[in-house]
């Protein structure tokens, strides 16, 4: 059910947005994974009026929880669709949350 995906995305948003050390009005979180090479990475940029105020400072939030939630989202989506994304982007700007997923190219036929 889509609700499980939305619930997980909302939890990721909450973890990122509860930061009170940095003043921001937008952010972009990127989670990438490459299972063949055995790595995953995260990137996070907070902005205030289009100026970067913090970049990849995971000391100010729960990095392990973010990674766990991102992997959970990937698993939920795989179990429902059979597709495994390699990149997930969660952005917040103008009081709107947006998501983007990138998948490996697949050839049919």
Secondary structure, DSSP 8 states (H G I E B T S, - for coil): -HHHHHHHHHHHHHHHHT--SS--SEEEEEEEEETTTTEEEEEEEEEETTEEEEES-GGGTTHHHHHHHHHHHHHHHHHHHS--EEEEEEEEETTEEEEEEEE------
